[in-house]
Amino acid sequence: MSGIYKSAGAAQRVETHAAVRSLPPLLAIVGGRDVMLDSAETRDRLERFAPRAKVLFLPDAYHVIPGHTDVIHDFLRAPQPV
């Protein structure tokens, strides 16, 4: 399975589930109404194949999701599994 995820205007391709599994710890905050990517598919794929991913899915949010500074700060300061 391959997917394209857009970031800062450039496409980043993650080709396989193995590649997703090898991602470092990450925080994904995704809006269910995002028109730039399939947020539900992104959430499902990360939850299934990226064991070190923390996914915050906001079903009524769009692409720009303000007001989550504390969530980001807490993630960055928390000890991460190796």
Distance bins in CASP14 RR format, pairs under 12 A and 6 or more apart:
PFRMAT RR
TARGET T0000
AUTHOR 0000-0000-0000
RMODE 2
METHOD distances of the structure
MODEL  1
1 13 0 0 0 0 0 1 0 0 0 0 0
1 14 0 0 0 0 1 0 0 0 0 0 0
1 15 0 0 0 0 1 0 0 0 0 0 0
1 16 1 0 0 1 0 0 0 0 0 0 0
1 17 1 0 0 1 0 0 0 0 0 0 0
1 18 0 0 0 0 0 1 0 0 0 0 0
1 19 0 0 0 0 0 1 0 0 0 0 0
1 20 0 0 0 0 1 0 0 0 0 0 0
1 41 0 0 0 0 1 0 0 0 0 0 0
1 44 0 0 0 0 0 1 0 0 0 0 0
1 45 1 0 0 1 0 0 0 0 0 0 0
1 48 0 0 0 0 0 1 0 0 0 0 0
1 49 0 0 0 0 1 0 0 0 0 0 0
2 11 0 0 0 0 0 1 0 0 0 0 0
2 12 0 0 0 0 0 1 0 0 0 0 0
2 13 1 0 0 1 0 0 0 0 0 0 0
2 14 1 0 0 1 0 0 0 0 0 0 0
2 15 1 0 1 0 0 0 0 0 0 0 0
2 16 1 0 0 1 0 0 0 0 0 0 0
2 17 0 0 0 0 1 0 0 0 0 0 0
2 18 0 0 0 0 0 1 0 0 0 0 0
2 19 0 0 0 0 1 0 0 0 0 0 0
2 20 0 0 0 0 0 1 0 0 0 0 0
2 41 0 0 0 0 0 1 0 0 0 0 0
2 45 0 0 0 0 0 1 0 0 0 0 0
3 11 0 0 0 0 1 0 0 0 0 0 0
3 12 0 0 0 0 1 0 0 0 0 0 0
3 13 1 0 0 1 0 0 0 0 0 0 0
3 14 1 0 0 1 0 0 0 0 0 0 0
3 15 1 0 0 1 0 0 0 0 0 0 0
3 16 0 0 0 0 1 0 0 0 0 0 0
3 17 0 0 0 0 0 1 0 0 0 0 0
3 19 0 0 0 0 0 1 0 0 0 0 0
3 20 0 0 0 0 1 0 0 0 0 0 0
3 37 0 0 0 0 1 0 0 0 0 0 0
3 38 0 0 0 0 1 0 0 0 0 0 0
3 41 0 0 0 0 1 0 0 0 0 0 0
3 42 0 0 0 0 1 0 0 0 0 0 0
3 45 0 0 0 0 1 0 0 0 0 0 0
3 49 0 0 0 0 0 1 0 0 0 0 0
4 10 0 0 0 0 0 1 0 0 0 0 0
4 11 1 0 1 0 0 0 0 0 0 0 0
4 12 1 0 0 1 0 0 0 0 0 0 0
4 13 1 0 1 0 0 0 0 0 0 0 0
4 14 0 0 0 0 1 0 0 0 0 0 0
4 15 0 0 0 0 0 1 0 0 0 0 0
4 36 0 0 0 0 0 1 0 0 0 0 0
4 37 0 0 0 0 1 0 0 0 0 0 0
4 38 0 0 0 0 1 0 0 0 0 0 0
4 41 0 0 0 0 0 1 0 0 0 0 0
4 42 0 0 0 0 0 1 0 0 0 0 0
5 11 1 0 0 1 0 0 0 0 0 0 0
5 12 1 0 1 0 0 0 0 0 0 0 0
5 13 1 0 0 1 0 0 0 0 0 0 0
5 14 1 0 0 1 0 0 0 0 0 0 0
5 15 0 0 0 0 0 1 0 0 0 0 0
5 19 0 0 0 0 0 1 0 0 0 0 0
5 20 0 0 0 0 0 1 0 0 0 0 0
5 23 0 0 0 0 0 1 0 0 0 0 0
5 26 0 0 0 0 0 1 0 0 0 0 0
5 28 0 0 0 0 1 0 0 0 0 0 0
5 30 0 0 0 0 0 1 0 0 0 0 0
5 34 0 0 0 0 0 1 0 0 0 0 0
5 36 0 0 0 0 1 0 0 0 0 0 0
5 37 1 0 0 1 0 0 0 0 0 0 0
5 38 0 0 0 0 1 0 0 0 0 0 0
5 39 0 0 0 0 0 1 0 0 0 0 0
5 41 0 0 0 0 0 1 0 0 0 0 0
5 42 1 0 0 1 0 0 0 0 0 0 0
5 45 0 0 0 0 1 0 0 0 0 0 0
5 46 0 0 0 0 0 1 0 0 0 0 0
6 12 1 0 0 1 0 0 0 0 0 0 0
6 13 0 0 0 0 0 1 0 0 0 0 0
6 14 0 0 0 0 0 1 0 0 0 0 0
6 34 0 0 0 0 1 0 0 0 0 0 0
6 35 0 0 0 0 0 1 0 0 0 0 0
6 36 1 0 1 0 0 0 0 0 0 0 0
6 37 1 0 0 1 0 0 0 0 0 0 0
6 38 0 0 0 0 0 1 0 0 0 0 0
6 39 0 0 0 0 0 1 0 0 0 0 0
6 42 0 0 0 0 0 1 0 0 0 0 0
6 63 0 0 0 0 1 0 0 0 0 0 0
7 13 0 0 0 0 0 1 0 0 0 0 0
7 14 0 0 0 0 0 1 0 0 0 0 0
7 26 0 0 0 0 0 1 0 0 0 0 0
7 28 0 0 0 0 0 1 0 0 0 0 0
7 36 0 0 0 0 1 0 0 0 0 0 0
7 37 0 0 0 0 1 0 0 0 0 0 0
7 42 0 0 0 0 0 1 0 0 0 0 0
7 63 0 0 0 0 0 1 0 0 0 0 0
8 36 0 0 0 0 0 1 0 0 0 0 0
9 36 0 0 0 0 1 0 0 0 0 0 0
9 37 0 0 0 0 0 1 0 0 0 0 0
9 63 0 0 0 0 0 1 0 0 0 0 0
11 36 0 0 0 0 0 1 0 0 0 0 0
11 37 0 0 0 0 0 1 0 0 0 0 0
12 19 0 0 0 0 0 1 0 0 0 0 0
12 20 0 0 0 0 0 1 0 0 0 0 0
12 23 0 0 0 0 0 1 0 0 0 0 0
12 37 0 0 0 0 0 1 0 0 0 0 0
13 19 0 0 0 0 1 0 0 0 0 0 0
13 20 0 0 0 0 0 1 0 0 0 0 0
14 20 1 0 1 0 0 0 0 0 0 0 0
14 21 0 0 0 0 0 1 0 0 0 0 0
14 22 0 0 0 0 1 0 0 0 0 0 0
14 23 1 0 0 1 0 0 0 0 0 0 0
14 26 0 0 0 0 0 1 0 0 0 0 0
14 37 0 0 0 0 0 1 0 0 0 0 0
14 41 0 0 0 0 0 1 0 0 0 0 0
14 42 0 0 0 0 0 1 0 0 0 0 0
14 45 0 0 0 0 1 0 0 0 0 0 0
14 46 0 0 0 0 0 1 0 0 0 0 0
14 49 0 0 0 0 1 0 0 0 0 0 0
14 50 0 0 0 0 1 0 0 0 0 0 0
14 53 0 0 0 0 0 1 0 0 0 0 0
15 22 0 0 0 0 0 1 0 0 0 0 0
16 22 0 0 0 0 1 0 0 0 0 0 0
16 23 0 0 0 0 0 1 0 0 0 0 0
16 45 0 0 0 0 0 1 0 0 0 0 0
16 49 0 0 0 0 1 0 0 0 0 0 0
17 23 0 0 0 0 0 1 0 0 0 0 0
17 44 0 0 0 0 0 1 0 0 0 0 0
17 45 1 0 0 1 0 0 0 0 0 0 0
17 46 0 0 0 0 0 1 0 0 0 0 0
17 48 0 0 0 0 1 0 0 0 0 0 0
17 49 1 0 1 0 0 0 0 0 0 0 0
17 50 0 0 0 0 1 0 0 0 0 0 0
17 51 0 0 0 0 0 1 0 0 0 0 0
18 49 0 0 0 0 1 0 0 0 0 0 0
18 50 0 0 0 0 0 1 0 0 0 0 0
19 45 0 0 0 0 0 1 0 0 0 0 0
19 49 0 0 0 0 1 0 0 0 0 0 0
19 50 0 0 0 0 1 0 0 0 0 0 0
20 26 0 0 0 0 0 1 0 0 0 0 0
20 28 0 0 0 0 0 1 0 0 0 0 0
20 41 0 0 0 0 0 1 0 0 0 0 0
20 42 0 0 0 0 0 1 0 0 0 0 0
20 44 0 0 0 0 0 1 0 0 0 0 0
20 45 1 0 0 1 0 0 0 0 0 0 0
20 46 1 0 0 1 0 0 0 0 0 0 0
20 47 0 0 0 0 0 1 0 0 0 0 0
20 48 0 0 0 0 1 0 0 0 0 0 0
20 49 1 0 1 0 0 0 0 0 0 0 0
20 50 1 0 1 0 0 0 0 0 0 0 0
20 51 0 0 0 0 1 0 0 0 0 0 0
20 52 0 0 0 0 0 1 0 0 0 0 0
20 53 0 0 0 0 1 0 0 0 0 0 0
21 45 0 0 0 0 0 1 0 0 0 0 0
21 46 0 0 0 0 0 1 0 0 0 0 0
21 48 0 0 0 0 1 0 0 0 0 0 0
21 49 1 0 1 0 0 0 0 0 0 0 0
21 50 1 0 0 1 0 0 0 0 0 0 0
21 51 1 0 0 1 0 0 0 0 0 0 0
21 52 0 0 0 0 1 0 0 0 0 0 0
21 53 0 0 0 0 1 0 0 0 0 0 0
22 49 0 0 0 0 1 0 0 0 0 0 0
22 50 0 0 0 0 1 0 0 0 0 0 0
22 51 0 0 0 0 0 1 0 0 0 0 0
22 52 0 0 0 0 1 0 0 0 0 0 0
22 53 0 0 0 0 0 1 0 0 0 0 0
23 45 0 0 0 0 0 1 0 0 0 0 0
23 46 0 0 0 0 1 0 0 0 0 0 0
23 49 0 0 0 0 1 0 0 0 0 0 0
23 50 1 0 1 0 0 0 0 0 0 0 0
23 51 0 0 0 0 1 0 0 0 0 0 0
23 52 1 0 0 1 0 0 0 0 0 0 0
23 53 1 0 0 1 0 0 0 0 0 0 0
23 54 0 0 0 0 0 1 0 0 0 0 0
24 50 0 0 0 0 1 0 0 0 0 0 0
24 51 0 0 0 0 0 1 0 0 0 0 0
24 52 1 0 0 1 0 0 0 0 0 0 0
24 53 0 0 0 0 1 0 0 0 0 0 0
24 80 1 0 0 1 0 0 0 0 0 0 0
24 81 0 0 0 0 0 1 0 0 0 0 0
24 82 0 0 0 0 1 0 0 0 0 0 0
25 46 0 0 0 0 0 1 0 0 0 0 0
25 50 0 0 0 0 1 0 0 0 0 0 0
25 51 0 0 0 0 1 0 0 0 0 0 0
25 52 1 0 1 0 0 0 0 0 0 0 0
25 53 1 0 0 1 0 0 0 0 0 0 0
25 54 1 0 0 1 0 0 0 0 0 0 0
25 55 0 0 0 0 0 1 0 0 0 0 0
25 75 0 0 0 0 1 0 0 0 0 0 0
25 76 0 0 0 0 1 0 0 0 0 0 0
25 78 0 0 0 0 1 0 0 0 0 0 0
25 79 0 0 0 0 1 0 0 0 0 0 0
25 80 1 0 1 0 0 0 0 0 0 0 0
25 81 1 0 0 1 0 0 0 0 0 0 0
25 82 0 0 0 0 1 0 0 0 0 0 0
26 42 0 0 0 0 0 1 0 0 0 0 0
26 46 1 0 0 1 0 0 0 0 0 0 0
26 50 1 0 0 1 0 0 0 0 0 0 0
26 51 0 0 0 0 0 1 0 0 0 0 0
26 52 1 0 0 1 0 0 0 0 0 0 0
26 53 1 0 1 0 0 0 0 0 0 0 0
26 54 1 0 0 1 0 0 0 0 0 0 0
26 55 0 0 0 0 1 0 0 0 0 0 0
26 56 0 0 0 0 0 1 0 0 0 0 0
26 72 0 0 0 0 0 1 0 0 0 0 0
26 75 0 0 0 0 1 0 0 0 0 0 0
26 76 0 0 0 0 0 1 0 0 0 0 0
26 80 0 0 0 0 1 0 0 0 0 0 0
27 46 0 0 0 0 0 1 0 0 0 0 0
27 50 0 0 0 0 0 1 0 0 0 0 0
27 52 0 0 0 0 0 1 0 0 0 0 0
27 53 1 0 0 1 0 0 0 0 0 0 0
27 54 1 0 1 0 0 0 0 0 0 0 0
27 55 0 0 0 0 1 0 0 0 0 0 0
27 56 1 0 0 1 0 0 0 0 0 0 0
27 57 0 0 0 0 0 1 0 0 0 0 0
27 65 0 0 0 0 0 1 0 0 0 0 0
27 68 0 0 0 0 1 0 0 0 0 0 0
27 70 0 0 0 0 0 1 0 0 0 0 0
27 71 1 0 0 1 0 0 0 0 0 0 0
27 72 1 0 0 1 0 0 0 0 0 0 0
27 73 0 0 0 0 0 1 0 0 0 0 0
27 74 0 0 0 0 1 0 0 0 0 0 0
27 75 1 0 1 0 0 0 0 0 0 0 0
27 76 0 0 0 0 1 0 0 0 0 0 0
27 77 0 0 0 0 0 1 0 0 0 0 0
27 78 0 0 0 0 1 0 0 0 0 0 0
27 80 0 0 0 0 0 1 0 0 0 0 0
28 34 0 0 0 0 0 1 0 0 0 0 0
28 37 0 0 0 0 0 1 0 0 0 0 0
28 39 0 0 0 0 1 0 0 0 0 0 0
28 41 0 0 0 0 0 1 0 0 0 0 0
28 42 1 0 0 1 0 0 0 0 0 0 0
28 43 1 0 0 1 0 0 0 0 0 0 0
28 44 0 0 0 0 0 1 0 0 0 0 0
28 45 0 0 0 0 1 0 0 0 0 0 0
28 46 1 0 1 0 0 0 0 0 0 0 0
28 47 0 0 0 0 1 0 0 0 0 0 0
28 50 0 0 0 0 1 0 0 0 0 0 0
28 52 0 0 0 0 0 1 0 0 0 0 0
28 53 1 0 0 1 0 0 0 0 0 0 0
28 54 1 0 0 1 0 0 0 0 0 0 0
28 55 1 0 1 0 0 0 0 0 0 0 0
28 56 1 0 0 1 0 0 0 0 0 0 0
28 57 0 0 0 0 1 0 0 0 0 0 0
28 58 0 0 0 0 0 1 0 0 0 0 0
28 65 0 0 0 0 0 1 0 0 0 0 0
28 68 0 0 0 0 0 1 0 0 0 0 0
28 71 0 0 0 0 0 1 0 0 0 0 0
28 72 0 0 0 0 0 1 0 0 0 0 0
28 75 0 0 0 0 0 1 0 0 0 0 0
29 39 0 0 0 0 0 1 0 0 0 0 0
29 42 0 0 0 0 0 1 0 0 0 0 0
29 43 0 0 0 0 0 1 0 0 0 0 0
29 46 0 0 0 0 0 1 0 0 0 0 0
29 53 0 0 0 0 0 1 0 0 0 0 0
29 54 0 0 0 0 1 0 0 0 0 0 0
29 55 0 0 0 0 1 0 0 0 0 0 0
29 56 1 0 1 0 0 0 0 0 0 0 0
29 57 0 0 0 0 1 0 0 0 0 0 0
29 58 1 0 0 1 0 0 0 0 0 0 0
29 61 0 0 0 0 1 0 0 0 0 0 0
29 62 0 0 0 0 0 1 0 0 0 0 0
29 63 0 0 0 0 0 1 0 0 0 0 0
29 64 0 0 0 0 0 1 0 0 0 0 0
29 65 1 0 1 0 0 0 0 0 0 0 0
29 66 0 0 0 0 0 1 0 0 0 0 0
29 67 0 0 0 0 1 0 0 0 0 0 0
29 68 1 0 1 0 0 0 0 0 0 0 0
29 69 0 0 0 0 0 1 0 0 0 0 0
29 70 0 0 0 0 0 1 0 0 0 0 0
29 71 1 0 0 1 0 0 0 0 0 0 0
29 72 1 0 0 1 0 0 0 0 0 0 0
29 75 0 0 0 0 1 0 0 0 0 0 0
30 36 0 0 0 0 0 1 0 0 0 0 0
30 37 1 0 0 1 0 0 0 0 0 0 0
30 38 0 0 0 0 1 0 0 0 0 0 0
30 39 1 0 1 0 0 0 0 0 0 0 0
30 40 0 0 0 0 1 0 0 0 0 0 0
30 41 0 0 0 0 1 0 0 0 0 0 0
30 42 1 0 1 0 0 0 0 0 0 0 0
30 43 1 0 1 0 0 0 0 0 0 0 0
30 44 0 0 0 0 0 1 0 0 0 0 0
30 45 0 0 0 0 0 1 0 0 0 0 0
30 46 0 0 0 0 1 0 0 0 0 0 0
30 47 0 0 0 0 0 1 0 0 0 0 0
30 53 0 0 0 0 0 1 0 0 0 0 0
30 54 0 0 0 0 0 1 0 0 0 0 0
30 55 1 0 0 1 0 0 0 0 0 0 0
30 56 1 0 0 1 0 0 0 0 0 0 0
30 57 1 0 1 0 0 0 0 0 0 0 0
30 58 1 0 0 1 0 0 0 0 0 0 0
30 59 0 0 0 0 1 0 0 0 0 0 0
30 60 0 0 0 0 0 1 0 0 0 0 0
30 61 1 0 0 1 0 0 0 0 0 0 0
30 62 0 0 0 0 0 1 0 0 0 0 0
30 63 0 0 0 0 1 0 0 0 0 0 0
30 64 0 0 0 0 0 1 0 0 0 0 0
30 65 1 0 0 1 0 0 0 0 0 0 0
30 68 0 0 0 0 0 1 0 0 0 0 0
31 37 0 0 0 0 1 0 0 0 0 0 0
31 38 0 0 0 0 0 1 0 0 0 0 0
31 39 1 0 1 0 0 0 0 0 0 0 0
31 40 0 0 0 0 1 0 0 0 0 0 0
31 42 0 0 0 0 1 0 0 0 0 0 0
31 43 0 0 0 0 1 0 0 0 0 0 0
31 55 0 0 0 0 0 1 0 0 0 0 0
31 56 0 0 0 0 1 0 0 0 0 0 0
31 57 1 0 0 1 0 0 0 0 0 0 0
31 58 1 0 1 0 0 0 0 0 0 0 0
31 59 1 0 0 1 0 0 0 0 0 0 0
31 60 1 0 0 1 0 0 0 0 0 0 0
31 61 1 1 0 0 0 0 0 0 0 0 0
31 62 1 0 0 1 0 0 0 0 0 0 0
31 63 1 0 0 1 0 0 0 0 0 0 0
31 64 0 0 0 0 1 0 0 0 0 0 0
31 65 1 0 0 1 0 0 0 0 0 0 0
31 66 0 0 0 0 0 1 0 0 0 0 0
31 68 0 0 0 0 0 1 0 0 0 0 0
32 38 0 0 0 0 1 0 0 0 0 0 0
32 39 1 0 1 0 0 0 0 0 0 0 0
32 40 1 0 0 1 0 0 0 0 0 0 0
32 41 0 0 0 0 0 1 0 0 0 0 0
32 42 0 0 0 0 1 0 0 0 0 0 0
32 43 0 0 0 0 1 0 0 0 0 0 0
32 44 0 0 0 0 0 1 0 0 0 0 0
32 55 0 0 0 0 0 1 0 0 0 0 0
32 56 0 0 0 0 0 1 0 0 0 0 0
32 57 1 0 0 1 0 0 0 0 0 0 0
32 58 1 0 0 1 0 0 0 0 0 0 0
32 59 1 0 1 0 0 0 0 0 0 0 0
32 60 1 0 0 1 0 0 0 0 0 0 0
32 61 1 0 0 1 0 0 0 0 0 0 0
32 62 1 0 0 1 0 0 0 0 0 0 0
32 63 0 0 0 0 1 0 0 0 0 0 0
32 65 0 0 0 0 1 0 0 0 0 0 0
33 39 1 0 0 1 0 0 0 0 0 0 0
33 40 0 0 0 0 0 1 0 0 0 0 0
33 57 0 0 0 0 0 1 0 0 0 0 0
33 58 0 0 0 0 1 0 0 0 0 0 0
33 59 1 0 0 1 0 0 0 0 0 0 0
33 60 1 0 0 1 0 0 0 0 0 0 0
33 61 1 0 0 1 0 0 0 0 0 0 0
33 62 1 0 1 0 0 0 0 0 0 0 0
33 63 0 0 0 0 1 0 0 0 0 0 0
33 64 0 0 0 0 0 1 0 0 0 0 0
33 65 0 0 0 0 0 1 0 0 0 0 0
34 40 0 0 0 0 1 0 0 0 0 0 0
34 41 0 0 0 0 0 1 0 0 0 0 0
34 42 0 0 0 0 1 0 0 0 0 0 0
34 43 0 0 0 0 0 1 0 0 0 0 0
34 57 0 0 0 0 0 1 0 0 0 0 0
34 58 0 0 0 0 1 0 0 0 0 0 0
34 59 0 0 0 0 0 1 0 0 0 0 0
34 60 0 0 0 0 0 1 0 0 0 0 0
34 61 1 0 0 1 0 0 0 0 0 0 0
34 62 1 0 1 0 0 0 0 0 0 0 0
34 63 1 0 1 0 0 0 0 0 0 0 0
34 64 0 0 0 0 1 0 0 0 0 0 0
34 65 0 0 0 0 1 0 0 0 0 0 0
35 61 0 0 0 0 0 1 0 0 0 0 0
35 62 1 0 0 1 0 0 0 0 0 0 0
35 63 1 0 0 1 0 0 0 0 0 0 0
35 64 0 0 0 0 0 1 0 0 0 0 0
36 42 0 0 0 0 0 1 0 0 0 0 0
36 62 0 0 0 0 1 0 0 0 0 0 0
36 63 1 0 1 0 0 0 0 0 0 0 0
36 64 0 0 0 0 0 1 0 0 0 0 0
37 43 0 0 0 0 0 1 0 0 0 0 0
37 45 0 0 0 0 0 1 0 0 0 0 0
37 46 0 0 0 0 0 1 0 0 0 0 0
37 62 0 0 0 0 0 1 0 0 0 0 0
37 63 0 0 0 0 1 0 0 0 0 0 0
38 44 0 0 0 0 1 0 0 0 0 0 0
38 45 0 0 0 0 1 0 0 0 0 0 0
39 45 0 0 0 0 0 1 0 0 0 0 0
39 46 0 0 0 0 0 1 0 0 0 0 0
39 55 0 0 0 0 1 0 0 0 0 0 0
39 56 0 0 0 0 0 1 0 0 0 0 0
39 57 1 0 0 1 0 0 0 0 0 0 0
39 58 0 0 0 0 1 0 0 0 0 0 0
39 59 0 0 0 0 1 0 0 0 0 0 0
39 60 0 0 0 0 0 1 0 0 0 0 0
39 61 0 0 0 0 1 0 0 0 0 0 0
39 62 0 0 0 0 1 0 0 0 0 0 0
39 63 0 0 0 0 1 0 0 0 0 0 0
39 65 0 0 0 0 0 1 0 0 0 0 0
40 46 0 0 0 0 0 1 0 0 0 0 0
40 47 0 0 0 0 0 1 0 0 0 0 0
40 55 0 0 0 0 0 1 0 0 0 0 0
40 57 1 0 0 1 0 0 0 0 0 0 0
40 58 0 0 0 0 0 1 0 0 0 0 0
40 59 0 0 0 0 1 0 0 0 0 0 0
41 47 0 0 0 0 0 1 0 0 0 0 0
41 48 0 0 0 0 0 1 0 0 0 0 0
41 49 0 0 0 0 0 1 0 0 0 0 0
41 55 0 0 0 0 0 1 0 0 0 0 0
41 57 0 0 0 0 0 1 0 0 0 0 0
42 48 0 0 0 0 0 1 0 0 0 0 0
42 49 0 0 0 0 0 1 0 0 0 0 0
42 50 0 0 0 0 0 1 0 0 0 0 0
42 53 0 0 0 0 1 0 0 0 0 0 0
42 55 0 0 0 0 1 0 0 0 0 0 0
42 56 0 0 0 0 0 1 0 0 0 0 0
42 57 0 0 0 0 1 0 0 0 0 0 0
42 63 0 0 0 0 0 1 0 0 0 0 0
43 49 0 0 0 0 0 1 0 0 0 0 0
43 50 0 0 0 0 0 1 0 0 0 0 0
43 53 0 0 0 0 1 0 0 0 0 0 0
43 54 0 0 0 0 0 1 0 0 0 0 0
43 55 1 0 1 0 0 0 0 0 0 0 0
43 56 0 0 0 0 1 0 0 0 0 0 0
43 57 1 0 1 0 0 0 0 0 0 0 0
43 58 0 0 0 0 0 1 0 0 0 0 0
43 59 0 0 0 0 1 0 0 0 0 0 0
44 50 0 0 0 0 0 1 0 0 0 0 0
44 53 0 0 0 0 0 1 0 0 0 0 0
44 55 0 0 0 0 1 0 0 0 0 0 0
44 57 0 0 0 0 1 0 0 0 0 0 0
45 53 0 0 0 0 1 0 0 0 0 0 0
45 55 0 0 0 0 1 0 0 0 0 0 0
46 52 0 0 0 0 1 0 0 0 0 0 0
46 53 1 0 1 0 0 0 0 0 0 0 0
46 54 0 0 0 0 1 0 0 0 0 0 0
46 55 1 0 1 0 0 0 0 0 0 0 0
46 56 0 0 0 0 0 1 0 0 0 0 0
46 57 0 0 0 0 1 0 0 0 0 0 0
47 53 1 0 0 1 0 0 0 0 0 0 0
47 54 0 0 0 0 1 0 0 0 0 0 0
47 55 1 0 1 0 0 0 0 0 0 0 0
47 56 0 0 0 0 0 1 0 0 0 0 0
47 57 0 0 0 0 1 0 0 0 0 0 0
48 55 0 0 0 0 0 1 0 0 0 0 0
49 55 0 0 0 0 0 1 0 0 0 0 0
51 80 0 0 0 0 0 1 0 0 0 0 0
51 81 0 0 0 0 1 0 0 0 0 0 0
51 82 0 0 0 0 0 1 0 0 0 0 0
52 75 0 0 0 0 0 1 0 0 0 0 0
52 78 0 0 0 0 0 1 0 0 0 0 0
52 80 1 0 0 1 0 0 0 0 0 0 0
52 81 1 0 0 1 0 0 0 0 0 0 0
52 82 0 0 0 0 1 0 0 0 0 0 0
53 75 0 0 0 0 0 1 0 0 0 0 0
53 80 0 0 0 0 0 1 0 0 0 0 0
53 81 0 0 0 0 0 1 0 0 0 0 0
54 68 0 0 0 0 0 1 0 0 0 0 0
54 71 0 0 0 0 1 0 0 0 0 0 0
54 72 0 0 0 0 0 1 0 0 0 0 0
54 74 0 0 0 0 1 0 0 0 0 0 0
54 75 1 0 0 1 0 0 0 0 0 0 0
54 76 0 0 0 0 0 1 0 0 0 0 0
54 78 0 0 0 0 1 0 0 0 0 0 0
54 80 0 0 0 0 1 0 0 0 0 0 0
54 81 0 0 0 0 0 1 0 0 0 0 0
55 71 0 0 0 0 0 1 0 0 0 0 0
55 75 0 0 0 0 0 1 0 0 0 0 0
56 65 0 0 0 0 1 0 0 0 0 0 0
56 67 0 0 0 0 0 1 0 0 0 0 0
56 68 1 0 0 1 0 0 0 0 0 0 0
56 70 0 0 0 0 0 1 0 0 0 0 0
56 71 1 0 0 1 0 0 0 0 0 0 0
56 72 0 0 0 0 1 0 0 0 0 0 0
56 74 0 0 0 0 0 1 0 0 0 0 0
56 75 0 0 0 0 1 0 0 0 0 0 0
57 65 0 0 0 0 0 1 0 0 0 0 0
58 64 0 0 0 0 0 1 0 0 0 0 0
58 65 1 0 0 1 0 0 0 0 0 0 0
58 66 0 0 0 0 0 1 0 0 0 0 0
58 67 0 0 0 0 0 1 0 0 0 0 0
58 68 0 0 0 0 1 0 0 0 0 0 0
58 71 0 0 0 0 0 1 0 0 0 0 0
59 65 0 0 0 0 0 1 0 0 0 0 0
61 67 0 0 0 0 0 1 0 0 0 0 0
61 68 0 0 0 0 1 0 0 0 0 0 0
65 71 0 0 0 0 1 0 0 0 0 0 0
65 72 0 0 0 0 0 1 0 0 0 0 0
66 72 0 0 0 0 0 1 0 0 0 0 0
67 73 0 0 0 0 0 1 0 0 0 0 0
68 74 0 0 0 0 1 0 0 0 0 0 0
68 75 0 0 0 0 1 0 0 0 0 0 0
69 75 0 0 0 0 0 1 0 0 0 0 0
69 76 0 0 0 0 0 1 0 0 0 0 0
70 76 0 0 0 0 0 1 0 0 0 0 0
70 77 0 0 0 0 0 1 0 0 0 0 0
71 77 0 0 0 0 0 1 0 0 0 0 0
71 78 0 0 0 0 0 1 0 0 0 0 0
72 78 0 0 0 0 0 1 0 0 0 0 0
END
